[in-house]
Amino acid sequence: MVLVTKEENEMDYAKRYVWLCILFTILFGLALWLLEIIEGSKITTSEHLDFGLFLVGLGALFGFFLFFLTFFPLTLFIQKFLNILAVKLVMFTTLAAWGGTLIFDAMYVDWFIEGYNLNVGMAMILYGIVGFIYAVADHFLMYEEDNHNHSFEA
């Protein structure tokens, strides 16, 4: 006899995406802050504003909206059609690394990049790690959800 009702199944489904949103939001903010620490600290002119820990909150806020525009729909699509861990790892890591290049370009003007030898590769690595962790968490939470939903009474 199955212990899980349809309502409980939908609740587990919703909880999974809430956890993924929280994780993505926090990781996005931390990656933005680390990028500023690693690359932004090379800039020694007063024309560059260092926001410090404020960037974690700002990045998290931006990451929250970005989650619903990009990662949430992509997660739904992958779950429906390509639900394989390797596909998730490649797609989320690649998408996040590419997004890191966009963040890098938005944060630093060309003459900062050239004059202070800033490296876009660091943004790709940091945000690629965000995508990788997200993919692993998505797969783990889906696995836990499936195990909970297929529990039987002895």
C-alpha positions as CSV (number, residue, x, y, z in Angstrom):
1,M,0.0,0.0,0.0
2,V,1.4,3.4,-1.0
3,L,1.9,5.9,1.8
4,V,2.1,9.0,-0.3
5,T,-1.0,10.8,-1.5
6,K,-1.2,13.0,-4.6
7,E,-1.1,16.2,-2.4
8,E,2.0,15.0,-0.6
9,N,3.7,14.2,-3.9
10,E,2.9,17.7,-5.2
11,M,4.2,19.2,-1.9
12,D,7.5,17.2,-2.3
13,Y,7.7,18.5,-5.9
14,A,7.3,22.1,-4.8
15,K,9.8,21.7,-1.9
16,R,12.4,20.5,-4.3
17,Y,12.1,23.7,-6.4
18,V,12.1,25.9,-3.3
19,W,15.3,24.3,-2.1
20,L,16.9,24.6,-5.6
21,C,15.9,28.3,-5.7
22,I,17.4,28.9,-2.3
23,L,20.6,27.1,-3.2
24,F,20.9,28.9,-6.6
25,T,20.3,32.3,-5.0
26,I,22.9,31.8,-2.3
27,L,25.5,30.4,-4.7
28,F,24.9,33.1,-7.2
29,G,25.5,35.8,-4.6
30,L,28.6,34.1,-3.2
31,A,30.1,33.7,-6.7
32,L,29.5,37.4,-7.4
33,W,31.3,38.3,-4.2
34,L,34.2,35.9,-4.8
35,L,34.6,37.3,-8.3
36,E,34.9,40.8,-6.9
37,I,37.4,39.6,-4.3
38,I,39.5,37.7,-6.8
39,E,39.4,39.9,-9.9
40,G,38.0,43.3,-8.6
41,S,40.8,43.5,-6.0
42,K,43.3,43.9,-8.8
43,I,41.7,47.3,-9.7
44,T,43.4,50.0,-7.7
45,T,41.7,53.1,-9.1
46,S,39.0,55.0,-7.2
47,E,36.8,54.8,-10.2
48,H,36.0,51.2,-9.2
49,L,33.6,50.9,-6.3
50,D,34.1,47.9,-4.0
51,F,30.8,46.9,-2.5
52,G,32.2,44.1,-0.3
53,L,29.6,41.9,1.3
54,F,26.8,44.0,-0.1
55,L,27.5,42.1,-3.4
56,V,26.3,38.8,-1.8
57,G,22.9,40.3,-1.1
58,L,22.8,42.1,-4.5
59,G,23.9,39.0,-6.3
60,A,21.4,36.8,-4.4
61,L,18.6,39.2,-5.3
62,F,19.6,39.1,-9.0
63,G,20.1,35.4,-8.8
64,F,16.6,34.9,-7.4
65,F,15.1,36.5,-10.5
66,L,17.5,34.8,-12.8
67,F,16.6,31.4,-11.4
68,F,13.0,31.8,-12.5
69,L,14.0,33.2,-15.9
70,T,16.6,30.5,-16.8
71,F,17.3,27.6,-14.4
72,F,13.8,26.8,-13.4
73,P,12.4,26.4,-16.9
74,L,15.5,24.6,-18.0
75,T,15.2,22.2,-15.0
76,L,11.6,21.5,-15.9
77,F,12.5,20.8,-19.5
78,I,15.4,18.5,-18.6
79,Q,13.4,16.6,-16.1
80,K,10.7,16.0,-18.7
81,F,12.9,15.1,-21.7
82,L,16.6,14.5,-20.7
83,N,16.6,13.4,-17.1
84,I,20.2,12.1,-17.1
85,L,22.8,13.3,-14.6
86,A,25.5,13.7,-17.2
87,V,23.2,15.9,-19.3
88,K,22.3,18.0,-16.3
89,L,26.0,18.5,-15.3
90,V,27.0,19.6,-18.8
91,M,24.0,21.9,-19.5
92,F,23.9,23.6,-16.1
93,T,27.6,24.0,-15.8
94,T,27.9,25.3,-19.4
95,L,25.0,27.7,-19.0
96,A,26.3,29.0,-15.6
97,A,29.8,29.5,-17.0
98,W,28.5,31.4,-20.0
99,G,26.4,33.5,-17.6
100,G,29.6,34.2,-15.7
101,T,31.1,35.8,-18.7
102,L,28.0,38.0,-19.0
103,I,28.3,39.0,-15.3
104,F,32.0,39.7,-15.8
105,D,31.4,41.9,-18.8
106,A,28.7,43.8,-16.9
107,M,30.8,44.3,-13.8
108,Y,34.1,45.5,-15.5
109,V,34.5,47.9,-18.3
110,D,37.0,47.1,-21.1
111,W,39.8,49.4,-19.9
112,F,39.6,47.8,-16.4
113,I,39.9,44.4,-18.0
114,E,42.8,45.4,-20.2
115,G,44.6,47.8,-17.8
116,Y,44.4,45.5,-14.7
117,N,44.7,42.2,-16.6
118,L,41.4,40.9,-15.3
119,N,40.6,37.3,-16.3
120,V,37.1,36.3,-17.5
121,G,38.2,32.7,-16.9
122,M,37.7,33.1,-13.2
123,A,34.1,34.1,-13.7
124,M,33.6,31.1,-15.9
125,I,35.1,28.8,-13.2
126,L,33.1,30.3,-10.3
127,Y,29.8,30.3,-12.1
128,G,30.6,26.9,-13.7
129,I,30.9,25.6,-10.1
130,V,27.5,27.1,-9.3
131,G,26.0,25.3,-12.2
132,F,27.7,22.0,-11.3
133,I,26.6,22.2,-7.6
134,Y,23.1,23.0,-8.8
135,A,23.0,20.0,-11.1
136,V,24.1,17.7,-8.4
137,A,21.6,19.1,-5.9
138,D,18.8,18.8,-8.5
139,H,19.7,15.2,-9.1
140,F,20.0,14.4,-5.4
141,L,16.7,16.1,-4.5
142,M,14.9,14.3,-7.4
143,Y,16.3,11.0,-6.2
144,E,15.2,11.7,-2.6
145,E,11.7,12.7,-3.9
146,D,11.4,9.5,-5.9
147,N,12.5,7.4,-2.9
148,H,9.9,9.1,-0.7
149,N,7.1,8.7,-3.3
150,H,7.8,5.0,-3.8
151,S,7.7,4.0,-0.2
152,F,5.5,1.1,0.7
153,E,4.0,0.0,4.0
154,A,5.3,-3.4,5.2
